[in-house]
Amino acid sequence: MTKALRFLPAGADCILVEMENLHVTLSLLDGLRVNRLEGVLELVPAACTLLVRFDPLVIDRDALIDAIRATSLDSGTTIHGVSIDIPVIYDGEDLEHVATLLGWSIDELVRRHTDAMYTVAFTGFAPGFAYLTCDDPALNVPRRESPRTRIPAGSVALGGSFSGIYPSDSPGGWQLLGRTPLKMWDISRPRPALAAPGDRIRFRDMSKGASVLVAERKLVSSEVNDQGPGLIVTRCDRPVLFQDLGRPNCSDQGVTAAGALDRASLIEANLCVGNPQDTPALEIALGGFALKVDRPATFAVTGASTPVFIVAADGRRIPAPFARPFALDAGEELTLGFPEEGTRSYLALRGGFSVERVLGSAATDTLSKIGPKPIVNGDVLIPAAMPVAAVDSVRPDGAPLPTTQDTVTIDVLLGPRTDWFTDDAVETFLHQKWQVTAESSRVGMRLSGAVALKRKDTRELPSEGCPYGAIQVPPSGQPVIFLADHPVTGGYPVIAVVARHHLNVAGQIPIGASIVFNAIEAFEPLVIENHQ
């Protein structure tokens, strides 16, 4: 049987493979998971697409496409995952309504729901949230016309042809059938997400004897220390975050990489004080931060060029160098003012900070609420005293960062959904100035332009994988640049992806500055008839 695969560019290190349906998508996912290609770093399945992230230094795009073409799609979906039983109390608010929609009794609905075999097709929306497909096509109901503002964690729900279990309290528009005592997301487990793509799920009715042993959770502390000796935060105008280089390759649990928005500056701060490059440091947005040390300590500040001062024990204010290591004695205070350019400064401590890691990283993910809690005034930070190399006081000067008055040129690669927009919209995207709005955050940079982007394809786009730097266009026609804390999948078309060499500067563009996009690669989708 001939199957058409459409290969869509999604940045320099990702391609989006579009297929006919979910079954073909899962077949390709299964084939690539069994025969993992060298250089493939991550696979993000969705309803009709598979986002493939790869290392261009190991495998180029053409070779990757050839390898995917050679993957059989007709062998069936064997699904290499685990089997999980989910006990359910069927008392959901929408249970009777769903039974009426399907023309069944409540007993029949519960029986059909527990008889069906579900497969985790993909993850997204929130950490631990799995989109489940089932082998009973009749279990298909529309989402609620008016979404609820809060759905409790553990709620078992139907939405369209999918079933799902909410891992945390969150808004949602799916129809609620019941609830489970199982935790779908628990960072105390080796794999925090209970279910991952490829796993098979069966729901069990607790009223008929299904039971579950819920282990008492051992908390993994990710909070800063607020007792005992350490470096006390004496000023914190805005929450400050621990960041490192992030937690890649966790998309199968619905978790994006997160990490420092300006990774080059974080690395530079660590090199200044002799730390390994990935040592957690403080990401400080717009200055207004101070801490007092109770022991000799060596620091470096990089990124946004904030004024840095040491307040001595006798009250003298001593200027400290920027992007160079400097030392404080016990009792002295370090202060950072408002930056003259850029947005985020990075404060590295020689020997690092003592902070718990989640999924191998100390990064704070503001969307998923994973990682250390934001630092606030009065917190005490504990030095880790890790092994270090020599300080480096002759680091090269960094490039100037943008100010609110600047217009910044950002290189982009068109795709994967450029052809969903009119030709005029693509021209507007590339030539119009876009202003960074105050609604921007670590999740996404929201832009505003005089002319909104118009789509020529107005279909609803099923959620699909989105890389870091993806530029989504919601119905307003005003683009949003996905930054480090963006969701794994998104449901609006991506017109282009920021080039990797401009991701760091994108994370430093202040509110009020303007952006002009420059396409460095044409949009060239490739449709291939696969005869496997």
Stockholm file with secondary structure:
# STOCKHOLM 1.0

chainA/1-532         MTKALRFLPAGADCILVEMENLHVTLSLLDGLRVNRLEGVLELVPAACTLLVRFDPLVIDRDALIDAIRATSLDSGTTIHGVSIDIPVIYDGEDLEHVATLLGWSIDELVRRHTDAMYTVAFTGFAPGFAYLTCDDPALNVPRRESPRTRIPAGSVALGGSFSGIYPSDSPGGWQLLGRTPLKMWDISRPRPALAAPGDRIRFRDMSKGASVLVAERKLVSSEVNDQGPGLIVTRCDRPVLFQDLGRPNCSDQGVTAAGALDRASLIEANLCVGNPQDTPALEIALGGFALKVDRPATFAVTGASTPVFIVAADGRRIPAPFARPFALDAGEELTLGFPEEGTRSYLALRGGFSVERVLGSAATDTLSKIGPKPIVNGDVLIPAAMPVAAVDSVRPDGAPLPTTQDTVTIDVLLGPRTDWFTDDAVETFLHQKWQVTAESSRVGMRLSGAVALKRKDTRELPSEGCPYGAIQVPPSGQPVIFLADHPVTGGYPVIAVVARHHLNVAGQIPIGASIVFNAIEAFEPLVIENHQ
#=GR chainA/1-532 SS CCEEEEEEECSTTEEEEECSSHHHHHHHHHHHHHTCCTTEEEEEECSSEEEEEECTTTSCHHHHHHHHHTSCSSSCCCCCCCEEEEEEBCCCTTHHHHHHHHTCCHHHHHHHHHHSCEEEEEECSSTTCEEEEESCTTCCBCCCSSCEEEECTTEEEEEBTEEEECSSSEEECSEEEEECSSCSBCTTSSSSBSCCTTCEEEEEEGGGTCCCCCCCCCCCCCSCBCSSSSEEEEEESSCBEEECSCCCSCGGGTCCCCCCSSHHHHHHHHHHHTCCTTCCEEEEESSCEEEECSSCEEEEEEESCCCEEEECTTSCEEECCSSSCEEECTTCEEEECCCSSCSEEEEEETTCBCCCCBTTBCCCBTTTTBSSCCBCTTCEECBCCCCCCCCCSCCCCCCCCCCTTCEEEEEEEECSSGGGBCHHHHHHHHHSCEEECTTCCSSEEEEECSSCCCBSCCSCCCCEECCTTEEECCTTSCCEEECTTCCSEESSCEEEEECGGGHHHHTTCCTTCEEEEEEEECCCCEEEEECC
#=GC SS_cons         CCEEEEEEECSTTEEEEECSSHHHHHHHHHHHHHTCCTTEEEEEECSSEEEEEECTTTSCHHHHHHHHHTSCSSSCCCCCCCEEEEEEBCCCTTHHHHHHHHTCCHHHHHHHHHHSCEEEEEECSSTTCEEEEESCTTCCBCCCSSCEEEECTTEEEEEBTEEEECSSSEEECSEEEEECSSCSBCTTSSSSBSCCTTCEEEEEEGGGTCCCCCCCCCCCCCSCBCSSSSEEEEEESSCBEEECSCCCSCGGGTCCCCCCSSHHHHHHHHHHHTCCTTCCEEEEESSCEEEECSSCEEEEEEESCCCEEEECTTSCEEECCSSSCEEECTTCEEEECCCSSCSEEEEEETTCBCCCCBTTBCCCBTTTTBSSCCBCTTCEECBCCCCCCCCCSCCCCCCCCCCTTCEEEEEEEECSSGGGBCHHHHHHHHHSCEEECTTCCSSEEEEECSSCCCBSCCSCCCCEECCTTEEECCTTSCCEEECTTCCSEESSCEEEEECGGGHHHHTTCCTTCEEEEEEEECCCCEEEEECC
//
